């Protein structure tokens, strides 16, 4: 049986309005990653291989975890996040859909983006929805064949797409999982008998202590 540990990156720049400015860990995001790395070490977690996406927030989170016993971290762009800010800007220009003004508006806004993206109605989208689905499927196949215990540092959109594939979730349910995704949350899958199975979702053992409750973040 293969175990795959999917870690969402630490808190990034929550004040950002575009992809580039978002792609930077905050000071809290760096601490979240260090705490998770300490948890892995204290509890003697070992991994055969470590992957991350190529985005700075993913790379830096993986580096701060230090879980790889001096092994090289494999950087795979297929683990990079959906370009939400770019899609949001295009949707505003092409359909007049305003960005969400609060977290409560995000679900409806993301559902609108998803519907237009899946229908291939967003002109000059950074990638097609079909390509997104294909790259998540491809990288999932790579991960299951990489070792018995695999650590993956990626982003919420990738993790929730993997969960959607595993559990047969609707797009609406996928977005709800995405909204609940927390920085450095750990989602664990196993691969056995030819299929992926979900063991845990969005676990935060390194932030369970009362003194760290306020260090839990969604974005």
PyMOL commands that place a pseudoatom at each C-alpha (Angstrom):
pseudoatom trace, name=CA, resn=UNK, resi=1, chain=A, elem=C, hetatm=0, pos=[0.000, 0.000, 0.000]
pseudoatom trace, name=CA, resn=UNK, resi=2, chain=A, elem=C, hetatm=0, pos=[1.232, 3.486, -0.894]
pseudoatom trace, name=CA, resn=UNK, resi=3, chain=A, elem=C, hetatm=0, pos=[0.537, 6.446, 1.409]
pseudoatom trace, name=CA, resn=UNK, resi=4, chain=A, elem=C, hetatm=0, pos=[0.488, 9.932, -0.092]
pseudoatom trace, name=CA, resn=UNK, resi=5, chain=A, elem=C, hetatm=0, pos=[0.599, 12.963, 2.204]
pseudoatom trace, name=CA, resn=UNK, resi=6, chain=A, elem=C, hetatm=0, pos=[-0.738, 16.070, 0.451]
pseudoatom trace, name=CA, resn=UNK, resi=7, chain=A, elem=C, hetatm=0, pos=[0.249, 19.285, 2.261]
pseudoatom trace, name=CA, resn=UNK, resi=8, chain=A, elem=C, hetatm=0, pos=[-1.181, 22.655, 1.373]
pseudoatom trace, name=CA, resn=UNK, resi=9, chain=A, elem=C, hetatm=0, pos=[1.466, 25.406, 1.421]
pseudoatom trace, name=CA, resn=UNK, resi=10, chain=A, elem=C, hetatm=0, pos=[1.774, 27.820, 4.328]
pseudoatom trace, name=CA, resn=UNK, resi=11, chain=A, elem=C, hetatm=0, pos=[-0.097, 31.109, 4.445]
pseudoatom trace, name=CA, resn=UNK, resi=12, chain=A, elem=C, hetatm=0, pos=[0.801, 33.304, 1.493]
pseudoatom trace, name=CA, resn=UNK, resi=13, chain=A, elem=C, hetatm=0, pos=[0.224, 37.028, 0.906]
pseudoatom trace, name=CA, resn=UNK, resi=14, chain=A, elem=C, hetatm=0, pos=[-3.463, 37.315, 1.760]
pseudoatom trace, name=CA, resn=UNK, resi=15, chain=A, elem=C, hetatm=0, pos=[-3.581, 40.964, 0.633]
pseudoatom trace, name=CA, resn=UNK, resi=16, chain=A, elem=C, hetatm=0, pos=[-2.621, 40.091, -2.945]
pseudoatom trace, name=CA, resn=UNK, resi=17, chain=A, elem=C, hetatm=0, pos=[-4.710, 40.854, -6.021]
pseudoatom trace, name=CA, resn=UNK, resi=18, chain=A, elem=C, hetatm=0, pos=[-2.652, 38.933, -8.587]
pseudoatom trace, name=CA, resn=UNK, resi=19, chain=A, elem=C, hetatm=0, pos=[-0.688, 35.705, -8.971]
pseudoatom trace, name=CA, resn=UNK, resi=20, chain=A, elem=C, hetatm=0, pos=[2.799, 37.167, -8.554]
pseudoatom trace, name=CA, resn=UNK, resi=21, chain=A, elem=C, hetatm=0, pos=[2.160, 39.157, -5.393]
pseudoatom trace, name=CA, resn=UNK, resi=22, chain=A, elem=C, hetatm=0, pos=[0.266, 36.240, -3.807]
pseudoatom trace, name=CA, resn=UNK, resi=23, chain=A, elem=C, hetatm=0, pos=[3.135, 33.818, -4.378]
pseudoatom trace, name=CA, resn=UNK, resi=24, chain=A, elem=C, hetatm=0, pos=[5.088, 34.596, -1.201]
pseudoatom trace, name=CA, resn=UNK, resi=25, chain=A, elem=C, hetatm=0, pos=[4.893, 32.997, 2.228]
pseudoatom trace, name=CA, resn=UNK, resi=26, chain=A, elem=C, hetatm=0, pos=[3.980, 35.308, 5.082]
pseudoatom trace, name=CA, resn=UNK, resi=27, chain=A, elem=C, hetatm=0, pos=[5.989, 35.146, 8.299]
pseudoatom trace, name=CA, resn=UNK, resi=28, chain=A, elem=C, hetatm=0, pos=[3.165, 33.066, 9.775]
pseudoatom trace, name=CA, resn=UNK, resi=29, chain=A, elem=C, hetatm=0, pos=[3.190, 30.808, 6.710]
pseudoatom trace, name=CA, resn=UNK, resi=30, chain=A, elem=C, hetatm=0, pos=[6.871, 30.095, 7.273]
pseudoatom trace, name=CA, resn=UNK, resi=31, chain=A, elem=C, hetatm=0, pos=[6.219, 29.274, 10.929]
pseudoatom trace, name=CA, resn=UNK, resi=32, chain=A, elem=C, hetatm=0, pos=[3.322, 26.963, 10.027]
pseudoatom trace, name=CA, resn=UNK, resi=33, chain=A, elem=C, hetatm=0, pos=[5.663, 25.019, 7.753]
pseudoatom trace, name=CA, resn=UNK, resi=34, chain=A, elem=C, hetatm=0, pos=[8.383, 24.820, 10.413]
pseudoatom trace, name=CA, resn=UNK, resi=35, chain=A, elem=C, hetatm=0, pos=[5.877, 23.571, 12.984]
pseudoatom trace, name=CA, resn=UNK, resi=36, chain=A, elem=C, hetatm=0, pos=[4.658, 20.855, 10.628]
pseudoatom trace, name=CA, resn=UNK, resi=37, chain=A, elem=C, hetatm=0, pos=[8.243, 19.820, 9.923]
pseudoatom trace, name=CA, resn=UNK, resi=38, chain=A, elem=C, hetatm=0, pos=[8.900, 19.618, 13.663]
pseudoatom trace, name=CA, resn=UNK, resi=39, chain=A, elem=C, hetatm=0, pos=[5.789, 17.476, 14.080]
pseudoatom trace, name=CA, resn=UNK, resi=40, chain=A, elem=C, hetatm=0, pos=[6.983, 15.084, 11.378]
pseudoatom trace, name=CA, resn=UNK, resi=41, chain=A, elem=C, hetatm=0, pos=[10.389, 14.787, 13.034]
pseudoatom trace, name=CA, resn=UNK, resi=42, chain=A, elem=C, hetatm=0, pos=[9.044, 14.369, 16.572]
pseudoatom trace, name=CA, resn=UNK, resi=43, chain=A, elem=C, hetatm=0, pos=[6.724, 11.600, 15.428]
pseudoatom trace, name=CA, resn=UNK, resi=44, chain=A, elem=C, hetatm=0, pos=[9.387, 9.954, 13.251]
pseudoatom trace, name=CA, resn=UNK, resi=45, chain=A, elem=C, hetatm=0, pos=[7.607, 10.401, 9.951]
pseudoatom trace, name=CA, resn=UNK, resi=46, chain=A, elem=C, hetatm=0, pos=[9.859, 9.299, 7.114]
pseudoatom trace, name=CA, resn=UNK, resi=47, chain=A, elem=C, hetatm=0, pos=[9.209, 9.663, 3.407]
pseudoatom trace, name=CA, resn=UNK, resi=48, chain=A, elem=C, hetatm=0, pos=[10.692, 7.883, 0.444]
pseudoatom trace, name=CA, resn=UNK, resi=49, chain=A, elem=C, hetatm=0, pos=[10.368, 10.958, -1.726]
pseudoatom trace, name=CA, resn=UNK, resi=50, chain=A, elem=C, hetatm=0, pos=[9.196, 14.566, -1.512]
pseudoatom trace, name=CA, resn=UNK, resi=51, chain=A, elem=C, hetatm=0, pos=[7.488, 16.499, -4.308]
pseudoatom trace, name=CA, resn=UNK, resi=52, chain=A, elem=C, hetatm=0, pos=[6.443, 20.117, -4.562]
pseudoatom trace, name=CA, resn=UNK, resi=53, chain=A, elem=C, hetatm=0, pos=[5.077, 22.400, -7.223]
pseudoatom trace, name=CA, resn=UNK, resi=54, chain=A, elem=C, hetatm=0, pos=[7.338, 25.058, -8.701]
pseudoatom trace, name=CA, resn=UNK, resi=55, chain=A, elem=C, hetatm=0, pos=[5.559, 28.074, -7.181]
pseudoatom trace, name=CA, resn=UNK, resi=56, chain=A, elem=C, hetatm=0, pos=[7.588, 29.951, -4.547]
pseudoatom trace, name=CA, resn=UNK, resi=57, chain=A, elem=C, hetatm=0, pos=[5.077, 29.360, -1.756]
pseudoatom trace, name=CA, resn=UNK, resi=58, chain=A, elem=C, hetatm=0, pos=[5.122, 25.625, -2.490]
pseudoatom trace, name=CA, resn=UNK, resi=59, chain=A, elem=C, hetatm=0, pos=[8.899, 25.394, -2.832]
pseudoatom trace, name=CA, resn=UNK, resi=60, chain=A, elem=C, hetatm=0, pos=[9.554, 27.372, 0.340]
pseudoatom trace, name=CA, resn=UNK, resi=61, chain=A, elem=C, hetatm=0, pos=[7.046, 25.336, 2.347]
pseudoatom trace, name=CA, resn=UNK, resi=62, chain=A, elem=C, hetatm=0, pos=[8.701, 22.100, 1.225]
pseudoatom trace, name=CA, resn=UNK, resi=63, chain=A, elem=C, hetatm=0, pos=[12.149, 23.440, 2.095]
pseudoatom trace, name=CA, resn=UNK, resi=64, chain=A, elem=C, hetatm=0, pos=[11.020, 24.530, 5.572]
pseudoatom trace, name=CA, resn=UNK, resi=65, chain=A, elem=C, hetatm=0, pos=[9.501, 21.123, 6.315]
pseudoatom trace, name=CA, resn=UNK, resi=66, chain=A, elem=C, hetatm=0, pos=[12.943, 19.525, 5.920]
pseudoatom trace, name=CA, resn=UNK, resi=67, chain=A, elem=C, hetatm=0, pos=[11.380, 16.049, 5.688]
pseudoatom trace, name=CA, resn=UNK, resi=68, chain=A, elem=C, hetatm=0, pos=[13.439, 14.526, 2.957]
pseudoatom trace, name=CA, resn=UNK, resi=69, chain=A, elem=C, hetatm=0, pos=[16.582, 13.314, 4.755]
pseudoatom trace, name=CA, resn=UNK, resi=70, chain=A, elem=C, hetatm=0, pos=[18.871, 15.225, 2.422]
pseudoatom trace, name=CA, resn=UNK, resi=71, chain=A, elem=C, hetatm=0, pos=[17.115, 13.822, -0.632]
pseudoatom trace, name=CA, resn=UNK, resi=72, chain=A, elem=C, hetatm=0, pos=[16.397, 16.197, -3.473]
pseudoatom trace, name=CA, resn=UNK, resi=73, chain=A, elem=C, hetatm=0, pos=[12.865, 17.583, -3.613]
pseudoatom trace, name=CA, resn=UNK, resi=74, chain=A, elem=C, hetatm=0, pos=[11.248, 16.873, -6.977]
pseudoatom trace, name=CA, resn=UNK, resi=75, chain=A, elem=C, hetatm=0, pos=[9.689, 20.058, -8.365]
pseudoatom trace, name=CA, resn=UNK, resi=76, chain=A, elem=C, hetatm=0, pos=[6.761, 19.293, -10.649]
pseudoatom trace, name=CA, resn=UNK, resi=77, chain=A, elem=C, hetatm=0, pos=[4.753, 22.130, -12.261]
pseudoatom trace, name=CA, resn=UNK, resi=78, chain=A, elem=C, hetatm=0, pos=[1.735, 19.838, -12.532]
pseudoatom trace, name=CA, resn=UNK, resi=79, chain=A, elem=C, hetatm=0, pos=[1.308, 20.457, -8.792]
pseudoatom trace, name=CA, resn=UNK, resi=80, chain=A, elem=C, hetatm=0, pos=[0.971, 24.221, -9.327]
pseudoatom trace, name=CA, resn=UNK, resi=81, chain=A, elem=C, hetatm=0, pos=[-2.259, 25.905, -8.296]
pseudoatom trace, name=CA, resn=UNK, resi=82, chain=A, elem=C, hetatm=0, pos=[-5.127, 26.998, -10.521]
pseudoatom trace, name=CA, resn=UNK, resi=83, chain=A, elem=C, hetatm=0, pos=[-4.433, 30.601, -11.556]
pseudoatom trace, name=CA, resn=UNK, resi=84, chain=A, elem=C, hetatm=0, pos=[-7.446, 31.950, -9.697]
pseudoatom trace, name=CA, resn=UNK, resi=85, chain=A, elem=C, hetatm=0, pos=[-6.458, 35.637, -9.780]
pseudoatom trace, name=CA, resn=UNK, resi=86, chain=A, elem=C, hetatm=0, pos=[-5.862, 35.533, -13.524]
pseudoatom trace, name=CA, resn=UNK, resi=87, chain=A, elem=C, hetatm=0, pos=[-9.161, 33.746, -14.149]
pseudoatom trace, name=CA, resn=UNK, resi=88, chain=A, elem=C, hetatm=0, pos=[-10.951, 36.194, -11.868]
pseudoatom trace, name=CA, resn=UNK, resi=89, chain=A, elem=C, hetatm=0, pos=[-9.547, 39.181, -13.772]
pseudoatom trace, name=CA, resn=UNK, resi=90, chain=A, elem=C, hetatm=0, pos=[-10.566, 37.671, -17.115]
pseudoatom trace, name=CA, resn=UNK, resi=91, chain=A, elem=C, hetatm=0, pos=[-14.065, 36.870, -15.861]
pseudoatom trace, name=CA, resn=UNK, resi=92, chain=A, elem=C, hetatm=0, pos=[-14.485, 40.438, -14.615]
pseudoatom trace, name=CA, resn=UNK, resi=93, chain=A, elem=C, hetatm=0, pos=[-13.407, 41.881, -17.968]
pseudoatom trace, name=CA, resn=UNK, resi=94, chain=A, elem=C, hetatm=0, pos=[-15.361, 39.456, -20.148]
pseudoatom trace, name=CA, resn=UNK, resi=95, chain=A, elem=C, hetatm=0, pos=[-18.519, 38.900, -18.088]
pseudoatom trace, name=CA, resn=UNK, resi=96, chain=A, elem=C, hetatm=0, pos=[-18.623, 41.851, -15.686]
pseudoatom trace, name=CA, resn=UNK, resi=97, chain=A, elem=C, hetatm=0, pos=[-18.409, 39.529, -12.694]
pseudoatom trace, name=CA, resn=UNK, resi=98, chain=A, elem=C, hetatm=0, pos=[-16.948, 41.454, -9.766]
pseudoatom trace, name=CA, resn=UNK, resi=99, chain=A, elem=C, hetatm=0, pos=[-14.386, 39.772, -7.466]
pseudoatom trace, name=CA, resn=UNK, resi=100, chain=A, elem=C, hetatm=0, pos=[-15.774, 38.608, -4.125]
pseudoatom trace, name=CA, resn=UNK, resi=101, chain=A, elem=C, hetatm=0, pos=[-15.868, 41.280, -1.437]
pseudoatom trace, name=CA, resn=UNK, resi=102, chain=A, elem=C, hetatm=0, pos=[-15.766, 38.764, 1.422]
pseudoatom trace, name=CA, resn=UNK, resi=103, chain=A, elem=C, hetatm=0, pos=[-15.125, 35.123, 2.106]
pseudoatom trace, name=CA, resn=UNK, resi=104, chain=A, elem=C, hetatm=0, pos=[-18.872, 34.558, 2.042]
pseudoatom trace, name=CA, resn=UNK, resi=105, chain=A, elem=C, hetatm=0, pos=[-18.958, 35.662, -1.610]
pseudoatom trace, name=CA, resn=UNK, resi=106, chain=A, elem=C, hetatm=0, pos=[-16.060, 33.455, -2.664]
pseudoatom trace, name=CA, resn=UNK, resi=107, chain=A, elem=C, hetatm=0, pos=[-18.085, 30.248, -3.062]
pseudoatom trace, name=CA, resn=UNK, resi=108, chain=A, elem=C, hetatm=0, pos=[-20.562, 31.776, -5.522]
pseudoatom trace, name=CA, resn=UNK, resi=109, chain=A, elem=C, hetatm=0, pos=[-17.755, 33.595, -7.347]
pseudoatom trace, name=CA, resn=UNK, resi=110, chain=A, elem=C, hetatm=0, pos=[-15.641, 30.459, -7.736]
pseudoatom trace, name=CA, resn=UNK, resi=111, chain=A, elem=C, hetatm=0, pos=[-18.654, 28.471, -8.922]
pseudoatom trace, name=CA, resn=UNK, resi=112, chain=A, elem=C, hetatm=0, pos=[-19.193, 31.110, -11.628]
pseudoatom trace, name=CA, resn=UNK, resi=113, chain=A, elem=C, hetatm=0, pos=[-15.542, 30.889, -12.691]
pseudoatom trace, name=CA, resn=UNK, resi=114, chain=A, elem=C, hetatm=0, pos=[-15.689, 27.080, -12.746]
pseudoatom trace, name=CA, resn=UNK, resi=115, chain=A, elem=C, hetatm=0, pos=[-18.821, 27.048, -14.902]
pseudoatom trace, name=CA, resn=UNK, resi=116, chain=A, elem=C, hetatm=0, pos=[-17.287, 29.419, -17.467]
pseudoatom trace, name=CA, resn=UNK, resi=117, chain=A, elem=C, hetatm=0, pos=[-13.915, 27.652, -17.354]
pseudoatom trace, name=CA, resn=UNK, resi=118, chain=A, elem=C, hetatm=0, pos=[-15.400, 24.185, -17.849]
pseudoatom trace, name=CA, resn=UNK, resi=119, chain=A, elem=C, hetatm=0, pos=[-17.507, 25.490, -20.744]
pseudoatom trace, name=CA, resn=UNK, resi=120, chain=A, elem=C, hetatm=0, pos=[-14.344, 26.942, -22.356]
pseudoatom trace, name=CA, resn=UNK, resi=121, chain=A, elem=C, hetatm=0, pos=[-15.984, 30.388, -22.430]
pseudoatom trace, name=CA, resn=UNK, resi=122, chain=A, elem=C, hetatm=0, pos=[-13.095, 32.315, -20.843]
pseudoatom trace, name=CA, resn=UNK, resi=123, chain=A, elem=C, hetatm=0, pos=[-11.010, 33.789, -23.645]
pseudoatom trace, name=CA, resn=UNK, resi=124, chain=A, elem=C, hetatm=0, pos=[-7.216, 33.558, -23.143]
pseudoatom trace, name=CA, resn=UNK, resi=125, chain=A, elem=C, hetatm=0, pos=[-7.480, 31.450, -19.987]
pseudoatom trace, name=CA, resn=UNK, resi=126, chain=A, elem=C, hetatm=0, pos=[-3.963, 30.548, -18.735]
pseudoatom trace, name=CA, resn=UNK, resi=127, chain=A, elem=C, hetatm=0, pos=[-4.846, 26.879, -19.203]
pseudoatom trace, name=CA, resn=UNK, resi=128, chain=A, elem=C, hetatm=0, pos=[-7.957, 25.033, -20.281]
pseudoatom trace, name=CA, resn=UNK, resi=129, chain=A, elem=C, hetatm=0, pos=[-10.046, 23.146, -17.772]
pseudoatom trace, name=CA, resn=UNK, resi=130, chain=A, elem=C, hetatm=0, pos=[-9.383, 19.978, -19.761]
pseudoatom trace, name=CA, resn=UNK, resi=131, chain=A, elem=C, hetatm=0, pos=[-5.614, 20.507, -19.397]
pseudoatom trace, name=CA, resn=UNK, resi=132, chain=A, elem=C, hetatm=0, pos=[-6.017, 21.115, -15.661]
pseudoatom trace, name=CA, resn=UNK, resi=133, chain=A, elem=C, hetatm=0, pos=[-7.928, 17.864, -15.220]
pseudoatom trace, name=CA, resn=UNK, resi=134, chain=A, elem=C, hetatm=0, pos=[-5.344, 15.988, -17.273]
pseudoatom trace, name=CA, resn=UNK, resi=135, chain=A, elem=C, hetatm=0, pos=[-2.321, 17.289, -15.369]
pseudoatom trace, name=CA, resn=UNK, resi=136, chain=A, elem=C, hetatm=0, pos=[-3.858, 16.387, -11.995]
pseudoatom trace, name=CA, resn=UNK, resi=137, chain=A, elem=C, hetatm=0, pos=[-4.570, 12.905, -13.304]
pseudoatom trace, name=CA, resn=UNK, resi=138, chain=A, elem=C, hetatm=0, pos=[-1.036, 12.573, -14.678]
pseudoatom trace, name=CA, resn=UNK, resi=139, chain=A, elem=C, hetatm=0, pos=[0.704, 13.680, -11.502]
pseudoatom trace, name=CA, resn=UNK, resi=140, chain=A, elem=C, hetatm=0, pos=[-1.527, 11.415, -9.394]
pseudoatom trace, name=CA, resn=UNK, resi=141, chain=A, elem=C, hetatm=0, pos=[-0.294, 8.457, -11.440]
pseudoatom trace, name=CA, resn=UNK, resi=142, chain=A, elem=C, hetatm=0, pos=[3.308, 9.565, -10.882]
pseudoatom trace, name=CA, resn=UNK, resi=143, chain=A, elem=C, hetatm=0, pos=[2.842, 9.878, -7.119]
pseudoatom trace, name=CA, resn=UNK, resi=144, chain=A, elem=C, hetatm=0, pos=[1.392, 6.416, -6.627]
pseudoatom trace, name=CA, resn=UNK, resi=145, chain=A, elem=C, hetatm=0, pos=[4.441, 4.866, -8.289]
pseudoatom trace, name=CA, resn=UNK, resi=146, chain=A, elem=C, hetatm=0, pos=[7.099, 6.918, -6.437]
pseudoatom trace, name=CA, resn=UNK, resi=147, chain=A, elem=C, hetatm=0, pos=[7.489, 5.049, -3.142]
pseudoatom trace, name=CA, resn=UNK, resi=148, chain=A, elem=C, hetatm=0, pos=[5.617, 3.648, -0.168]
pseudoatom trace, name=CA, resn=UNK, resi=149, chain=A, elem=C, hetatm=0, pos=[5.363, 6.998, 1.658]
pseudoatom trace, name=CA, resn=UNK, resi=150, chain=A, elem=C, hetatm=0, pos=[5.219, 10.082, -0.503]
pseudoatom trace, name=CA, resn=UNK, resi=151, chain=A, elem=C, hetatm=0, pos=[5.142, 13.703, 0.669]
pseudoatom trace, name=CA, resn=UNK, resi=152, chain=A, elem=C, hetatm=0, pos=[3.632, 16.293, -1.656]
pseudoatom trace, name=CA, resn=UNK, resi=153, chain=A, elem=C, hetatm=0, pos=[3.554, 20.061, -1.086]
pseudoatom trace, name=CA, resn=UNK, resi=154, chain=A, elem=C, hetatm=0, pos=[0.980, 21.675, -3.326]
pseudoatom trace, name=CA, resn=UNK, resi=155, chain=A, elem=C, hetatm=0, pos=[-2.093, 23.950, -3.123]
pseudoatom trace, name=CA, resn=UNK, resi=156, chain=A, elem=C, hetatm=0, pos=[-5.753, 23.784, -2.194]
pseudoatom trace, name=CA, resn=UNK, resi=157, chain=A, elem=C, hetatm=0, pos=[-7.102, 23.579, -5.724]
pseudoatom trace, name=CA, resn=UNK, resi=158, chain=A, elem=C, hetatm=0, pos=[-4.945, 20.570, -6.564]
pseudoatom trace, name=CA, resn=UNK, resi=159, chain=A, elem=C, hetatm=0, pos=[-5.764, 18.767, -3.315]
pseudoatom trace, name=CA, resn=UNK, resi=160, chain=A, elem=C, hetatm=0, pos=[-9.494, 19.311, -3.701]
pseudoatom trace, name=CA, resn=UNK, resi=161, chain=A, elem=C, hetatm=0, pos=[-9.408, 18.154, -7.328]
pseudoatom trace, name=CA, resn=UNK, resi=162, chain=A, elem=C, hetatm=0, pos=[-7.693, 14.949, -6.168]
pseudoatom trace, name=CA, resn=UNK, resi=163, chain=A, elem=C, hetatm=0, pos=[-10.404, 14.536, -3.527]
pseudoatom trace, name=CA, resn=UNK, resi=164, chain=A, elem=C, hetatm=0, pos=[-13.078, 15.144, -6.140]
pseudoatom trace, name=CA, resn=UNK, resi=165, chain=A, elem=C, hetatm=0, pos=[-11.599, 12.372, -8.275]
pseudoatom trace, name=CA, resn=UNK, resi=166, chain=A, elem=C, hetatm=0, pos=[-11.372, 9.984, -5.298]
pseudoatom trace, name=CA, resn=UNK, resi=167, chain=A, elem=C, hetatm=0, pos=[-14.825, 10.628, -3.889]
pseudoatom trace, name=CA, resn=UNK, resi=168, chain=A, elem=C, hetatm=0, pos=[-16.818, 11.492, -6.996]
pseudoatom trace, name=CA, resn=UNK, resi=169, chain=A, elem=C, hetatm=0, pos=[-17.664, 14.942, -5.658]
pseudoatom trace, name=CA, resn=UNK, resi=170, chain=A, elem=C, hetatm=0, pos=[-19.742, 17.489, -7.531]
pseudoatom trace, name=CA, resn=UNK, resi=171, chain=A, elem=C, hetatm=0, pos=[-18.124, 20.816, -8.397]
pseudoatom trace, name=CA, resn=UNK, resi=172, chain=A, elem=C, hetatm=0, pos=[-20.184, 22.432, -5.631]
pseudoatom trace, name=CA, resn=UNK, resi=173, chain=A, elem=C, hetatm=0, pos=[-18.874, 19.964, -3.056]
pseudoatom trace, name=CA, resn=UNK, resi=174, chain=A, elem=C, hetatm=0, pos=[-15.324, 20.369, -4.382]
pseudoatom trace, name=CA, resn=UNK, resi=175, chain=A, elem=C, hetatm=0, pos=[-15.525, 24.128, -3.842]
pseudoatom trace, name=CA, resn=UNK, resi=176, chain=A, elem=C, hetatm=0, pos=[-16.774, 23.595, -0.280]
pseudoatom trace, name=CA, resn=UNK, resi=177, chain=A, elem=C, hetatm=0, pos=[-13.720, 21.421, 0.388]
pseudoatom trace, name=CA, resn=UNK, resi=178, chain=A, elem=C, hetatm=0, pos=[-11.551, 24.149, -1.134]
pseudoatom trace, name=CA, resn=UNK, resi=179, chain=A, elem=C, hetatm=0, pos=[-13.076, 26.794, 1.144]
pseudoatom trace, name=CA, resn=UNK, resi=180, chain=A, elem=C, hetatm=0, pos=[-12.355, 24.578, 4.158]
pseudoatom trace, name=CA, resn=UNK, resi=181, chain=A, elem=C, hetatm=0, pos=[-8.741, 23.971, 3.099]
pseudoatom trace, name=CA, resn=UNK, resi=182, chain=A, elem=C, hetatm=0, pos=[-6.301, 25.344, 5.670]
pseudoatom trace, name=CA, resn=UNK, resi=183, chain=A, elem=C, hetatm=0, pos=[-2.670, 26.346, 5.283]
pseudoatom trace, name=CA, resn=UNK, resi=184, chain=A, elem=C, hetatm=0, pos=[-0.322, 23.400, 5.928]
pseudoatom trace, name=CA, resn=UNK, resi=185, chain=A, elem=C, hetatm=0, pos=[-3.334, 21.113, 6.328]
pseudoatom trace, name=CA, resn=UNK, resi=186, chain=A, elem=C, hetatm=0, pos=[-2.431, 17.473, 5.654]
pseudoatom trace, name=CA, resn=UNK, resi=187, chain=A, elem=C, hetatm=0, pos=[-4.651, 15.278, 3.502]
pseudoatom trace, name=CA, resn=UNK, resi=188, chain=A, elem=C, hetatm=0, pos=[-3.637, 11.623, 3.378]
pseudoatom trace, name=CA, resn=UNK, resi=189, chain=A, elem=C, hetatm=0, pos=[-4.514, 9.121, 0.679]
pseudoatom trace, name=CA, resn=UNK, resi=190, chain=A, elem=C, hetatm=0, pos=[-3.561, 5.541, 0.195]
pseudoatom trace, name=CA, resn=UNK, resi=191, chain=A, elem=C, hetatm=0, pos=[-3.332, 3.671, -3.058]
pseudoatom trace, name=CA, resn=UNK, resi=192, chain=A, elem=C, hetatm=0, pos=[-4.199, -0.016, -2.903]
pseudoatom trace, name=CA, resn=UNK, resi=193, chain=A, elem=C, hetatm=0, pos=[-6.044, -2.561, -5.022]
pseudoatom trace, name=CA, resn=UNK, resi=194, chain=A, elem=C, hetatm=0, pos=[-5.830, -0.238, -8.001]
pseudoatom trace, name=CA, resn=UNK, resi=195, chain=A, elem=C, hetatm=0, pos=[-7.564, 2.765, -6.453]
pseudoatom trace, name=CA, resn=UNK, resi=196, chain=A, elem=C, hetatm=0, pos=[-7.008, 5.830, -4.286]
pseudoatom trace, name=CA, resn=UNK, resi=197, chain=A, elem=C, hetatm=0, pos=[-8.663, 5.914, -0.864]
pseudoatom trace, name=CA, resn=UNK, resi=198, chain=A, elem=C, hetatm=0, pos=[-8.977, 8.860, 1.508]
pseudoatom trace, name=CA, resn=UNK, resi=199, chain=A, elem=C, hetatm=0, pos=[-7.557, 8.412, 5.027]
pseudoatom trace, name=CA, resn=UNK, resi=200, chain=A, elem=C, hetatm=0, pos=[-7.786, 11.958, 6.397]
pseudoatom trace, name=CA, resn=UNK, resi=201, chain=A, elem=C, hetatm=0, pos=[-8.591, 15.435, 5.134]
pseudoatom trace, name=CA, resn=UNK, resi=202, chain=A, elem=C, hetatm=0, pos=[-7.090, 18.782, 6.152]
pseudoatom trace, name=CA, resn=UNK, resi=203, chain=A, elem=C, hetatm=0, pos=[-5.516, 17.561, 9.404]
pseudoatom trace, name=CA, resn=UNK, resi=204, chain=A, elem=C, hetatm=0, pos=[-3.610, 20.102, 11.527]
pseudoatom trace, name=CA, resn=UNK, resi=205, chain=A, elem=C, hetatm=0, pos=[-1.887, 18.115, 14.288]
pseudoatom trace, name=CA, resn=UNK, resi=206, chain=A, elem=C, hetatm=0, pos=[0.904, 20.685, 14.495]
pseudoatom trace, name=CA, resn=UNK, resi=207, chain=A, elem=C, hetatm=0, pos=[-1.620, 23.443, 15.244]
pseudoatom trace, name=CA, resn=UNK, resi=208, chain=A, elem=C, hetatm=0, pos=[-3.784, 21.541, 17.742]
pseudoatom trace, name=CA, resn=UNK, resi=209, chain=A, elem=C, hetatm=0, pos=[-2.269, 23.084, 20.856]
pseudoatom trace, name=CA, resn=UNK, resi=210, chain=A, elem=C, hetatm=0, pos=[-4.361, 25.915, 22.304]
pseudoatom trace, name=CA, resn=UNK, resi=211, chain=A, elem=C, hetatm=0, pos=[-1.480, 28.354, 21.897]
pseudoatom trace, name=CA, resn=UNK, resi=212, chain=A, elem=C, hetatm=0, pos=[-1.543, 27.791, 18.119]
pseudoatom trace, name=CA, resn=UNK, resi=213, chain=A, elem=C, hetatm=0, pos=[-5.281, 27.825, 17.421]
pseudoatom trace, name=CA, resn=UNK, resi=214, chain=A, elem=C, hetatm=0, pos=[-5.099, 31.434, 16.210]
pseudoatom trace, name=CA, resn=UNK, resi=215, chain=A, elem=C, hetatm=0, pos=[-2.302, 30.420, 13.836]
pseudoatom trace, name=CA, resn=UNK, resi=216, chain=A, elem=C, hetatm=0, pos=[-4.767, 28.454, 11.736]
pseudoatom trace, name=CA, resn=UNK, resi=217, chain=A, elem=C, hetatm=0, pos=[-5.489, 30.250, 8.471]
pseudoatom trace, name=CA, resn=UNK, resi=218, chain=A, elem=C, hetatm=0, pos=[-7.516, 29.650, 5.319]
pseudoatom trace, name=CA, resn=UNK, resi=219, chain=A, elem=C, hetatm=0, pos=[-5.675, 32.167, 3.080]
for i in range(1, 219): cmd.bond("trace and resi %d" % i, "trace and resi %d" % (i + 1))
show_as sticks, trace
zoom trace
